[in-house]
Amino acid sequence: MESRKNILEVKNLHTYFHTSSGIVRSVDGVDFTLQEGKTLGIVGESGSGKSVTALSIMGLLDDTTGRIEEGEILLDGRDIVPLSKEEKRQIRGNKISMIFQEPMTSLNPVMKIGQQLTECILQHQKVSKDEAWRIAEEMLRKTGVPRVERMMKEYPFQLSGGQRQRVMIAMALVCRPRILIADEPTTALDVTIQAQILDLMNNLKRDIGTSTLFITHDLGVVAEVCDEVVVMYCGRVVEKADVYELFAHPTHPYTKGLLHSIPKLGERVDELEAIPGNVPNPKYMPAGCKFAPRCAYATEKCHQAEPAFTDLGNGHTCRCWLCEKGGMA
């Protein structure tokens, strides 16, 4: 079996927000690893802690009410949590880059595309402005957009949604980072453009060799691009597995609920399946298993104590009391 180096290791990560109305435990003990050249999917509903985990890795919670209370984030074996703001700034865009959900709010509306693309290059590489412009054009061209020379001189509002997302991908990859974090990069796009963006990201990962952390609520996207999957709920990891193993043998009731809620091509039903209830308020978490109030399999024990991980073999782990009894039927 091929052995790959762990380029990113997140260990026991706790990220809390200190608000006037109390402490919000957005990420509460998350562990996972990202291997070199692989794509790891982080899946869950809104409010599961996916984006806060990404922002914690990027070091973008400084000067906010959010703070990493406990845990380690190891980049090539080095813990980057205690680094200074300047040291984190040198890592961002250079070793770790991020594509955000909505490109229109991520791009500067008063700066031309070329200025925004070259800014990162000039920050991290010792090259002239002309060379930085050439590198930016080359990367933008790799994303498949037309009329690159003209686009470099345009503002974000002059571009379509798909074009802006390609600019964001070019910006994230222009310094050839070790890790790319993609936070629901196709959410605001129609399905045709979404498919093109996913193909583009797969091709660029292969050409550049970047490892990817892909955050999404869409398991269809996970099946398309990911090698391994982490399922999150209420700031915790509830299941981890290889992508083929997860789709073939989902074990946690939450994972099963996510999979069953996907419409199946060629199957006619009167009503789509859905997970009942809502993600609980992070300030008022239920006792025991956090999914128990929404779980059809919950027992009294589930409401009283939170389960630990059970190793199911082949790198498949699940946080559920029923896993200890051999899983659900």
N, C-alpha and C positions, 0 to 999 in steps of 0.2 A: 504494500500500500504506500502511495506517495506521501512523504512527510514534508510539511511546509512549515516555515517559521511563523510564529505568532508575532505579527507586526504591531497589533494593538490588543491590550488586555485591560478590561474594566473589572475591577475587583471591589465588591461590597460598596458600591457607589450609593451615597445618600445625598440628595440635593433637596434642600428645603427653602421655601420662600417665607420670609418673616414679614407678615402683614399686620396692619393695625387691628385686625380681627382675630389674629392667631397665626400659628405656624401651619403652612401647607406642605405636606410631605409628598412632593411631586415624584421623586425617585427615591425608593426606600429599600436599598440593598440589592442592586443590580450587578450581575456578573455575566460576562461573555468575552469571547476572544475573536479576533479577526485575523485570519491567516493571509500571508502574502499572496497576492494575485487572485484572491477569492472575493466573492460578494456575499455578505451577510445581510439577510433581511430582518428588520425589526418590525413586527406586526402588532396591531392593536387598535381599538377604537380611539376616538378623540378623548383625551384625558387619561390615557394609559401611561404617559410619561416618556413617550418616544422622542419628541422634539426637545424636551428638557435634557434628556440624556445626551443628545447631539450637541446642544448648546454648552453643556458641561464639558464635553470633550474638546470643543473649540475654544473654551475659556472666554465665552461671550456673556457670562453672567456677572462679571465685575461691574461695579457701580450700579447694580440693581438690587432688589430685595432678595434675590436668590443667592444661595451660598452652598458650596460643597461642604457638608458637615463631617463626612467620613468617607474613607475609601481611597483607592488608587486608580489612576489612569496611566498605564504604562505604554509609552511609545518607544518601540525598540528596546524595551527593558528599563526605560527611564521614566520615573514618575513625574508627570508634567503638572500635577495639581499645585504643588507649592511654588512653581516658577513665578517670577515677577511679571508685571504687565508687559514690559518690553520684551522679555524672553518669549512670552506667549505670542506676542505680535510677530516675532520672527518665525514662529512655527506656522501661524495661520497664513494660508495662501501659498506657503512654500512646501511644508511637509504634510499639512492637512488642509483641505479645502472643502467648502460646503456649497451646495446648490439649494436655495431656499424654495419654499412652496410657490410663492407668487413673484415672478420676476419684475413686475411693474413696481412693486414696493421695495424691491431689493436693488434695483438700478437707480442711480442718481439722475433725476429728471432734467437737471440743468447742465449735465456733462455729456459730451458726445461719446459715442460708443468707443471710438479709438482711444480717447483719453482714459476711460475707465479700464480698458483692457491693458493699456501700457502702464498704468499706475502700479499694478501688482508686480510687473516685470522689473520696473525701475526700483521698486522697494527691495526686491530680493536678489536681483542679479546685477552684476557690474557690467552693464552694456550701455551704449549710447542711445539717445532717443530714437534715432533712425533705425537702429538694430531692434529696439523694443517694438517699434511700429511694425517692422517686418515679421517678427516672431508672432505678434498679435494677429496680423493678417493671415499668417500661415495656419494658426490654430483655428481661427474663425472659418477659414476655408475648409478645414477638416470636418467641421460640423455640417457641411453640406448647404450652407446658405448661398444664394446667388449674389451677384454684384457686391462683393466684399469691399472693394475700394470705396464705393459710394456709401455703404453702410457704416464704415468706420467714421464717416463725417456726419452721421445722422444722430438724432436724439432718440431716446427710448420710445417716446410717444409716436414716432414715425414708423415703428415696426409692429408687426402682428404679434400675437401671443406666442406662437411657435418660434418666431424669429428671436423674440426676447429670451425665450428659454434656451435657445441655442447659444445666444450671447453669454448667458449665465454659465452654461456648460464650458464654453471656451474660456471664460474668465477663471473658472475653478481649476481648469486643467492646464492653463497657459504656463505655469511654472513646474509642470509635471510632478505633482505632489505624490507622496507615498500612499496617502489615504484620501479618498473622496467620500464625503458624507452627502447623500442625496435625500433631502427631506421632502417627500411627496412631490417630486419634480414634475409629475404629469397630472396633478389634481385639477388644475384649471384649464386643461387642454381637451379638445375633442378627441374621440377614439382614434381617428386616423393619424393625427399629429402625435398622439400618445405613443402609438406603435412605432412611428418614425424615431421619436426621442429614445425609446427603449433600445431599438436597434443601434442607434448612434452611440449610446452609452456602452453597449456591449462591444461594439467595434473599437471604440476608443480605449476601453479597458484592456482589450487584447493587444492593441498597438502600443500603448504607453506602459502597460503593466501595473496600473494603479489598482490597489485594493479598495473595495467599495463597501460602505455601510449604507444600505438602502432602506429608508424608513417609509412605510406605507400602511394603509388600512386595507389595501386591495390584494387579496391572496392570488388573484389572477396574474398580477404584476410579479408577485413573488415567484410563481411557477415559471415565469418567463426569464427572469434575470438572476435569481439567487442560487447559491450553492448550499447554504445553511440558513436556518430560520430560528429566530428568537421571538416567542410570543409573549407580549407584555400585557399586564392588566393591573390597574391601580398602582403604578410605579414599581411593580415587581415582575420578574420573569416567571411565567407559569409553565412554559414548555420550551425545550430546545431540541433540535434534531436536524439531520441532513434533510434537504428539501424533498427528496424522494420518499424518505422514511416518514416525514410529517404528513405528506399527502396520502400515503398508503396506509399509515397506522396512526392517525391522530388520537391522542389519549385524553388530554384534559377536556372537560366539558366545554370550556370556553373556546378552545381550538375547534372542537367539533361544531359548535354553534356558528363560528365564523365561516367554516367550510360549507355547512348546510345552507347558509343564507345566500350563497352564490347561485344565481339562476343557471340551469343546465341546458345547453343547446339541444333542441329537439324534444325537450320534456315539457309537457303542458300541465300546469297546476292551477288550481283556483286561487291559491294564496301562497306567496313566498314565505319561507320559514324565517323567523327572526328570533334573536335572543331577547327574552322578556326583560322589562325594566330598563334602568339606566346605570351608567357608571356612577358610583357613589361620590358625594362631595368629599374631596381629599381631606377636608378639615374634620369630617365626621365619619371616619371609616368604621365599618362594622367589625365586631369581634370575630376571631377565628379566620377562616378562609374568606378573603374579600369578595370572592365570586359567589359564595354560598346563597345570598339573598336572591340571586337570579338563576340558580342551578337547580335543574329538575332532579338531580341525584343527591342533593344535600341531605345529610343526616344530622342528628343532634351534635355529634362530634365536630362536624364541619363548622358549626356556628360557635363552637367553644374554643377551638385551638387551631392555629395556622399550621398547615402541613409543611414538612421539609421536602427536599427533592428526592425522588426515587429514580434509581438508575435502571432503565429498561433495556440496556445493552445497545451496542452499535452507536454510542454517542447520544442516545435518546434519553432525555431526562424529563420528568414531569413532577409538578408540585401539586399533588392531590391525594387526599386520604384514600380514595378508591384505587389509586395506582398500586398501593400496597396490597390490595386484595386481588390483583390481577387485571384491573381495568374494568371498563364498562362493556356491556354487550353491544 
